[in-house]
Amino acid sequence: MRNTGMYVSLDIGTTSIKVVVAEFINGEMNIIGVGNEKSEGLSRGIIIDIDKTVDSINKAIKQAEQKANVDIRNVVVGIPSNNIEIEPCHGMIAVAGDNHEITEEDVESVLAAAMVKSVPPEREILAVFPEEFLVDGFDGIKDPRGMIGVRLEMHATMITGPKTILHNTKRCVEKAGLHIQDIVLQPLAASSIAMTEGERDFGTILIDMGGGQTTVSVMHDNQLKFAYVNQEGGEYVTKDISVVLNTSLESAERIKRDYGYALPEETSPDEEFPVDVVGQSKPIKVDEQYLSEIIEARLVQIFEKIKKELDFIEARDLPGGIILTGGAAALPGVVDLAEDIFEINVKLYIPDQMGMRYPTFTTGIGLVHYEAHLDEINQIVKGHSVTKNQQIEAGSAHDSHLPDLDYDKNQVEAADEPKKKPKRKEDTFSYKAKSFFSNFFD
């Protein structure tokens, strides 16, 4: 864990790009600068125009530099969880040293062995998270360095994502003149501050309601076990208001912000407000209950889709319940509506840092918090994963799909033998996820 230093996060969202500059002194976070700029060039969380996105990033960075009075060059970048795949991986090596003391190089070698998997050319390894190490068959080890052993094994979770998303994100950040210090999956960053250690351990659902999409993630045993992206977010509520009331998107957004409520039964049909209608010279009167019915319809659709996905893996049985965050979660009545639909405990997470008490900043703050609190083993794993990815990408023009690795080929083949069998239904992630949660609560 790095207790002291300065970190800058870059959260590239559909509706806004947020930059957070944080200083850590003895583990205490102090936010010294923030940039928040309207996004241009993104749709549903995906970059569709690099030049417009770069321009928005530069504006947000400039805001943060002026407020923090620093020159920003290194950033921790959040990557969305669209179409990610989560699967287990396993590596095994013989300890290299003559005295059989496990070193950092042995950890890197066993990680390399675990990463030798057939990854489709359109996908890339985003992260590898060690679950446990085994030394000569003794399991449950979190950090094997310094131990004596002959055989070192590692059970881990591997996350892969679309290469296009990763490439476009890197391209935008580099074109903005910035250096990527680290790339972190957004649900991991958000959960690092929105959940307590107990919630991440025992199992909790995080629903991040952004402008362009809603991201659902399940944390258990301090690992990301499931991720799902619903391609609807706060923007869709705004568009519904715009279409139904025949008003501009700007007007609809203002109406949602000033008069919106997620539960019609908590509003009054007698409370009215003016709406500028396209094609009419004078505004019309609309009551708050009618507006609330428009909002509720879209939110119910979003939550019902999420509920269906969560029920497939029986995640609603997890003891931690649901945590809501993200800009769209700030709408009054959302928590109560979510509780009605999901029928479990739901709470709203809002960052408690001074001047940052808005759920829209959860991911941005989470990125710097996650990076600053990364333990040594995960730092080693993350650094080596990036190196191997670069080697694989550089070698993709050659006829081999595997990089040159520093360990015994026979050991890798023995450890990786199950991959040669035909893929059964029981080997798919969806089946494993459902079985995992089912067995956990039996």
C-alpha positions as CSV (number, residue, x, y, z in Angstrom):
1,M,0.0,0.0,0.0
2,R,1.3,3.4,-1.0
3,N,0.4,5.8,1.9
4,T,1.9,9.0,0.5
5,G,1.8,10.6,-2.9
6,M,-0.3,12.5,-5.4
7,Y,-2.8,10.7,-7.7
8,V,-5.0,12.0,-10.5
9,S,-8.0,10.1,-11.8
10,L,-9.6,10.5,-15.2
11,D,-13.2,9.3,-15.4
12,I,-14.4,9.4,-19.0
13,G,-18.2,9.2,-18.8
14,T,-21.0,9.5,-21.3
15,T,-22.3,12.9,-20.0
16,S,-19.3,14.3,-18.3
17,I,-15.5,13.8,-17.9
18,K,-14.3,14.2,-14.4
19,V,-10.7,14.7,-13.1
20,V,-9.9,14.4,-9.4
21,V,-6.5,15.4,-8.0
22,A,-5.9,13.8,-4.6
23,E,-3.0,14.0,-2.2
24,F,-2.4,11.1,0.2
25,I,-0.4,11.8,3.4
26,N,0.0,8.8,5.7
27,G,-3.0,7.1,4.1
28,E,-5.3,10.1,4.5
29,M,-6.8,11.5,1.2
30,N,-7.1,15.2,0.6
31,I,-8.7,16.3,-2.6
32,I,-7.0,19.5,-3.9
33,G,-8.5,19.9,-7.4
34,V,-11.4,18.8,-9.5
35,G,-12.3,19.2,-13.2
36,N,-15.8,18.5,-14.6
37,E,-16.5,19.0,-18.3
38,K,-19.4,18.0,-20.5
39,S,-18.5,15.0,-22.6
40,E,-18.4,15.2,-26.4
41,G,-17.7,12.1,-28.5
42,L,-19.2,9.4,-26.3
43,S,-22.3,7.3,-26.6
44,R,-23.5,4.7,-24.0
45,G,-20.1,4.8,-22.3
46,I,-18.2,4.1,-25.5
47,I,-15.9,6.6,-27.4
48,I,-17.2,7.2,-30.9
49,D,-15.3,10.4,-31.7
50,I,-11.6,10.6,-30.6
51,D,-11.0,14.2,-31.4
52,K,-14.1,15.5,-29.5
53,T,-13.3,13.3,-26.6
54,V,-9.7,14.6,-26.5
55,D,-11.0,18.1,-26.5
56,S,-13.3,17.4,-23.5
57,I,-10.4,15.7,-21.6
58,N,-8.1,18.7,-22.1
59,K,-10.8,21.0,-20.8
60,A,-11.4,18.9,-17.7
61,I,-7.6,18.6,-17.1
62,K,-7.1,22.3,-17.4
63,Q,-9.9,23.0,-14.8
64,A,-8.2,20.5,-12.4
65,E,-4.8,22.0,-12.9
66,Q,-6.0,25.5,-12.2
67,K,-7.8,24.5,-9.0
68,A,-5.0,22.2,-7.7
69,N,-2.2,24.5,-9.0
70,V,-0.3,21.5,-10.4
71,D,0.9,20.4,-13.8
72,I,-0.9,17.1,-14.6
73,R,0.9,14.5,-16.6
74,N,0.1,11.1,-15.1
75,V,-3.5,9.9,-14.7
76,V,-5.3,6.8,-13.4
77,V,-7.9,6.0,-16.1
78,G,-11.2,4.3,-15.5
79,I,-12.3,1.7,-18.1
80,P,-16.0,0.7,-18.4
81,S,-17.1,-2.9,-17.9
82,N,-18.9,-3.2,-21.2
83,N,-18.7,-6.8,-22.5
84,I,-16.0,-7.9,-20.0
85,E,-15.6,-11.6,-19.2
86,I,-14.6,-12.9,-15.8
87,E,-13.0,-16.3,-15.6
88,P,-10.7,-18.3,-13.3
89,C,-7.1,-19.0,-14.2
90,H,-4.4,-21.1,-12.6
91,G,-0.6,-21.1,-12.9
92,M,2.1,-23.4,-11.5
93,I,5.9,-23.3,-11.6
94,A,9.0,-24.7,-9.9
95,V,10.7,-22.3,-7.6
96,A,13.7,-21.1,-9.4
97,G,16.3,-20.3,-6.7
98,D,18.8,-22.9,-5.4
99,N,17.7,-22.2,-1.8
100,H,14.0,-22.5,-2.8
101,E,13.1,-19.1,-1.3
102,I,10.2,-17.6,-3.3
103,T,11.0,-14.2,-4.7
104,E,9.2,-11.5,-6.7
105,E,10.5,-13.1,-9.9
106,D,8.8,-16.3,-8.9
107,V,5.5,-14.4,-8.4
108,E,5.9,-12.9,-11.9
109,S,6.6,-16.3,-13.4
110,V,3.6,-18.0,-11.9
111,L,1.5,-15.1,-13.1
112,A,2.9,-15.5,-16.6
113,A,1.9,-19.2,-16.4
114,A,-1.6,-18.3,-15.4
115,M,-1.9,-15.8,-18.3
116,V,-1.2,-18.4,-20.9
117,K,-4.8,-18.8,-22.1
118,S,-6.4,-18.6,-25.5
119,V,-7.6,-15.0,-25.6
120,P,-9.5,-14.1,-28.8
121,P,-7.7,-11.5,-31.0
122,E,-10.5,-8.9,-30.5
123,R,-10.1,-9.1,-26.7
124,E,-7.3,-8.1,-24.2
125,I,-6.5,-9.0,-20.7
126,L,-7.6,-6.0,-18.5
127,A,-6.5,-7.4,-15.1
128,V,-5.5,-10.5,-13.2
129,F,-6.4,-10.7,-9.5
130,P,-4.7,-13.3,-7.3
131,E,-7.1,-15.1,-5.0
132,E,-4.6,-17.3,-3.2
133,F,-1.1,-18.8,-3.6
134,L,-0.2,-22.4,-2.8
135,V,3.3,-23.4,-1.7
136,D,3.9,-27.1,-2.0
137,G,0.2,-27.7,-1.6
138,F,-0.4,-25.4,1.4
139,D,-3.2,-23.0,0.4
140,G,-4.7,-19.7,1.6
141,I,-1.4,-17.8,1.2
142,K,-1.8,-14.1,0.2
143,D,1.9,-13.2,-0.2
144,P,4.3,-16.1,-0.7
145,R,7.5,-14.0,-1.0
146,G,10.2,-15.1,1.5
147,M,8.7,-18.5,2.0
148,I,10.6,-21.7,1.3
149,G,9.1,-24.2,-1.2
150,V,9.6,-26.2,-4.3
151,R,6.3,-25.7,-6.2
152,L,4.4,-22.4,-6.4
153,E,0.8,-22.2,-7.6
154,M,-1.6,-19.4,-8.0
155,H,-5.4,-19.3,-8.3
156,A,-6.6,-16.0,-9.8
157,T,-9.4,-14.3,-11.6
158,M,-8.7,-13.0,-15.1
159,I,-10.8,-10.2,-16.6
160,T,-10.7,-9.6,-20.4
161,G,-12.4,-6.9,-22.4
162,P,-12.9,-5.6,-26.0
163,K,-9.6,-4.4,-27.4
164,T,-11.4,-1.6,-29.2
165,I,-12.6,0.0,-26.0
166,L,-9.2,-0.2,-24.4
167,H,-7.4,1.0,-27.5
168,N,-9.7,4.0,-28.0
169,T,-9.4,5.0,-24.4
170,K,-5.6,4.9,-24.5
171,R,-5.5,6.8,-27.8
172,C,-7.6,9.6,-26.4
173,V,-5.5,9.9,-23.2
174,E,-2.3,9.9,-25.1
175,K,-3.5,12.4,-27.7
176,A,-4.4,14.7,-24.8
177,G,-0.7,14.6,-23.8
178,L,-1.1,12.5,-20.7
179,H,0.7,9.4,-19.5
180,I,-1.4,6.5,-18.2
181,Q,-0.2,5.5,-14.8
182,D,-2.8,2.7,-14.5
183,I,-6.0,1.5,-16.0
184,V,-8.6,0.4,-13.5
185,L,-12.0,-1.2,-14.2
186,Q,-14.7,1.3,-13.1
187,P,-16.7,-1.1,-10.8
188,L,-13.6,-2.0,-8.9
189,A,-12.8,1.7,-8.3
190,A,-16.3,2.6,-7.3
191,S,-16.7,-0.4,-5.0
192,S,-13.4,0.4,-3.2
193,I,-15.0,3.5,-1.6
194,A,-18.7,2.8,-1.9
195,M,-18.4,-0.5,0.0
196,T,-16.9,-1.4,3.4
197,E,-14.4,-4.2,3.6
198,G,-17.1,-6.4,5.1
199,E,-19.5,-5.7,2.3
200,R,-16.9,-6.6,-0.3
201,D,-16.1,-9.7,1.6
202,F,-19.6,-11.1,2.4
203,G,-21.1,-10.0,-0.9
204,T,-22.8,-6.8,-2.1
205,I,-24.3,-5.5,-5.3
206,L,-23.3,-2.1,-6.7
207,I,-25.5,-0.3,-9.2
208,D,-23.8,2.7,-10.8
209,M,-26.4,4.8,-12.6
210,G,-24.5,6.9,-15.1
211,G,-25.8,9.2,-17.8
212,G,-25.4,6.9,-20.7
213,Q,-25.6,3.5,-19.1
214,T,-26.2,1.7,-15.8
215,T,-23.4,-0.6,-14.6
216,V,-24.1,-3.5,-12.2
217,S,-21.3,-5.3,-10.3
218,V,-21.2,-8.0,-7.7
219,M,-18.4,-8.1,-5.2
220,H,-17.7,-11.2,-3.0
221,D,-14.6,-12.4,-1.2
222,N,-13.1,-9.0,-2.2
223,Q,-13.3,-10.1,-5.8
224,L,-15.4,-8.9,-8.7
225,K,-17.6,-11.9,-9.5
226,F,-20.1,-10.5,-11.9
227,A,-20.6,-7.4,-14.1
228,Y,-23.5,-6.3,-16.3
229,V,-24.1,-3.2,-18.3
230,N,-27.6,-1.9,-19.1
231,Q,-27.4,0.5,-22.0
232,E,-29.9,2.9,-20.4
233,G,-29.1,5.7,-17.9
234,G,-30.0,9.1,-16.8
235,E,-30.0,10.4,-20.4
236,Y,-32.9,8.1,-21.3
237,V,-35.0,9.7,-18.5
238,T,-34.2,13.1,-19.9
239,K,-35.1,12.0,-23.5
240,D,-38.4,10.5,-22.3
241,I,-39.3,13.8,-20.6
242,S,-38.3,15.7,-23.8
243,V,-40.4,13.4,-26.1
244,V,-43.5,13.2,-23.9
245,L,-43.6,16.9,-23.0
246,N,-42.4,18.1,-26.5
247,T,-39.6,20.2,-25.1
248,S,-35.9,20.5,-25.8
249,L,-33.3,18.2,-24.1
250,E,-31.9,21.2,-22.3
251,S,-35.3,22.1,-20.9
252,A,-36.0,18.4,-20.1
253,E,-32.8,18.1,-18.1
254,R,-33.6,21.2,-16.1
255,I,-37.1,20.0,-15.4
256,K,-35.8,16.6,-14.2
257,R,-33.3,18.3,-12.0
258,D,-35.7,20.9,-10.5
259,Y,-39.0,19.0,-10.3
260,G,-38.2,15.3,-10.8
261,Y,-39.2,12.6,-8.4
262,A,-39.1,8.8,-8.9
263,L,-42.3,7.9,-7.0
264,P,-45.6,9.3,-8.3
265,E,-47.5,8.5,-5.1
266,E,-45.2,10.9,-3.2
267,T,-46.0,13.8,-5.5
268,S,-49.1,16.0,-5.9
269,P,-51.2,16.6,-9.1
270,D,-51.9,20.1,-7.8
271,E,-48.2,21.2,-7.9
272,E,-47.5,22.6,-11.4
273,F,-44.5,24.1,-13.2
274,P,-44.1,25.8,-16.6
275,V,-42.7,23.9,-19.6
276,D,-41.4,25.6,-22.8
277,V,-43.0,23.6,-25.6
278,V,-41.5,23.4,-29.1
279,G,-43.7,25.3,-31.6
280,Q,-45.6,27.3,-29.0
281,S,-44.9,30.8,-27.9
282,K,-46.2,30.4,-24.3
283,P,-45.2,27.7,-21.8
284,I,-47.7,25.2,-20.7
285,K,-48.4,23.9,-17.2
286,V,-47.5,20.4,-16.2
287,D,-48.1,18.8,-12.8
288,E,-45.3,17.1,-10.8
289,Q,-47.2,13.8,-10.6
290,Y,-47.4,13.5,-14.4
291,L,-43.6,14.2,-14.6
292,S,-43.0,11.6,-11.9
293,E,-44.9,9.0,-13.9
294,I,-42.7,9.6,-16.9
295,I,-39.6,9.2,-14.8
296,E,-40.9,6.1,-13.0
297,A,-41.7,4.3,-16.2
298,R,-38.1,4.4,-17.4
299,L,-36.5,3.6,-14.0
300,V,-38.8,0.6,-13.5
301,Q,-37.7,-0.7,-16.9
302,I,-34.0,-0.3,-16.0
303,F,-34.4,-1.9,-12.6
304,E,-36.5,-4.8,-13.9
305,K,-33.8,-5.7,-16.5
306,I,-31.2,-5.6,-13.8
307,K,-33.3,-7.7,-11.4
308,K,-33.6,-10.4,-14.1
309,E,-29.8,-10.6,-14.5
310,L,-29.2,-10.6,-10.7
311,D,-31.7,-13.4,-10.2
312,F,-29.9,-15.6,-12.8
313,I,-26.9,-15.8,-10.4
314,E,-29.1,-15.5,-7.3
315,A,-27.1,-12.4,-6.2
316,R,-30.1,-10.9,-4.4
317,D,-29.5,-13.4,-1.7
318,L,-26.1,-11.8,-0.8
319,P,-26.2,-10.2,2.7
320,G,-24.8,-6.8,1.6
321,G,-27.9,-5.8,-0.4
322,I,-27.6,-3.1,-3.0
323,I,-25.7,0.1,-3.1
324,L,-26.8,2.8,-5.5
325,T,-24.4,5.5,-6.8
326,G,-23.8,7.6,-9.9
327,G,-25.3,10.8,-11.1
328,A,-28.8,9.4,-12.0
329,A,-29.1,7.9,-8.5
330,A,-29.3,11.4,-7.0
331,L,-32.9,11.8,-8.3
332,P,-35.2,11.9,-5.2
333,G,-37.2,8.7,-4.6
334,V,-34.8,6.4,-6.6
335,V,-33.8,4.5,-3.5
336,D,-37.4,3.8,-2.4
337,L,-38.3,2.8,-5.9
338,A,-35.3,0.4,-6.1
339,E,-36.3,-1.2,-2.7
340,D,-39.9,-1.7,-4.0
341,I,-38.6,-3.5,-7.1
342,F,-35.6,-5.5,-5.8
343,E,-37.2,-6.3,-2.5
344,I,-34.0,-6.1,-0.5
345,N,-32.1,-3.5,1.4
346,V,-31.0,-0.6,-0.9
347,K,-28.9,2.4,0.2
348,L,-27.4,5.4,-1.6
349,Y,-23.7,6.1,-1.5
350,I,-22.5,9.7,-1.7
351,P,-18.8,10.6,-1.3
352,D,-18.2,12.5,2.0
353,Q,-15.2,14.6,0.9
354,M,-15.6,18.3,1.2
355,G,-17.1,19.8,-2.0
356,M,-17.5,16.3,-3.6
357,R,-20.7,15.2,-2.0
358,Y,-22.4,14.1,-5.2
359,P,-22.7,10.5,-6.3
360,T,-21.5,11.4,-9.8
361,F,-18.0,11.7,-8.4
362,T,-17.9,8.2,-6.9
363,T,-15.9,6.6,-9.7
364,G,-13.5,9.5,-10.0
365,I,-12.7,9.4,-6.3
366,G,-12.7,5.6,-6.3
367,L,-10.0,5.5,-9.0
368,V,-7.4,7.5,-6.8
369,H,-8.5,5.6,-3.7
370,Y,-8.1,2.2,-5.4
371,E,-4.6,3.0,-6.9
372,A,-3.3,4.4,-3.6
373,H,-4.4,1.4,-1.6
374,L,-3.1,-1.3,-4.0
375,D,-1.1,-3.8,-2.0
376,E,2.4,-5.0,-3.1
377,I,1.3,-8.3,-4.5
378,N,-1.3,-6.7,-6.7
379,Q,1.2,-4.0,-7.7
380,I,3.5,-6.7,-8.9
381,V,0.7,-8.6,-10.7
382,K,-0.6,-5.5,-12.4
383,G,2.8,-4.3,-13.5
384,H,3.7,-7.7,-15.0
385,S,0.2,-8.0,-16.6
386,V,0.8,-4.7,-18.5
387,T,4.2,-5.9,-19.6
388,K,2.9,-9.2,-20.9
389,N,0.0,-7.5,-22.7
390,Q,2.5,-5.2,-24.4
391,Q,4.6,-8.2,-25.4
392,I,1.6,-10.1,-26.8
393,E,0.4,-7.0,-28.7
394,A,3.9,-6.4,-30.1
395,G,4.2,-10.1,-31.1
396,S,0.7,-10.3,-32.7
397,A,2.2,-9.7,-36.1
398,H,4.1,-13.0,-35.8
399,D,2.7,-16.4,-36.2
400,S,2.7,-17.2,-32.5
401,H,-0.1,-16.2,-30.2
402,L,1.9,-16.8,-27.1
403,P,4.8,-14.6,-25.7
404,D,8.1,-16.0,-24.8
405,L,7.8,-16.9,-21.1
406,D,10.5,-17.6,-18.5
407,Y,9.4,-21.0,-17.1
408,D,9.3,-24.7,-17.9
409,K,6.9,-25.5,-20.8
410,N,6.1,-28.9,-19.4
411,Q,5.0,-27.4,-16.1
412,V,2.7,-25.0,-17.9
413,E,1.2,-27.7,-20.0
414,A,0.5,-29.9,-16.9
415,A,-1.0,-27.0,-15.0
416,D,-3.1,-25.9,-18.0
417,E,-4.2,-29.4,-19.1
418,P,-8.0,-28.9,-18.5
419,K,-8.1,-26.2,-21.3
420,K,-7.5,-28.9,-23.9
421,K,-10.8,-30.6,-23.1
422,P,-13.9,-29.7,-25.0
423,K,-15.7,-26.8,-23.4
424,R,-18.8,-28.1,-21.5
425,K,-21.8,-26.1,-20.2
426,E,-20.4,-26.5,-16.7
427,D,-17.2,-24.6,-17.8
428,T,-19.0,-21.5,-18.9
429,F,-18.8,-18.4,-16.6
430,S,-22.6,-17.9,-16.4
431,Y,-23.0,-21.5,-15.2
432,K,-20.1,-21.2,-12.7
433,A,-21.4,-17.9,-11.4
434,K,-24.9,-19.3,-10.8
435,S,-23.5,-22.5,-9.2
436,F,-21.1,-20.4,-7.0
437,F,-23.8,-18.3,-5.5
438,S,-26.2,-21.3,-5.2
439,N,-23.6,-23.4,-3.3
440,F,-22.6,-20.4,-1.1
441,F,-26.1,-20.1,0.3
442,D,-27.0,-23.8,0.5
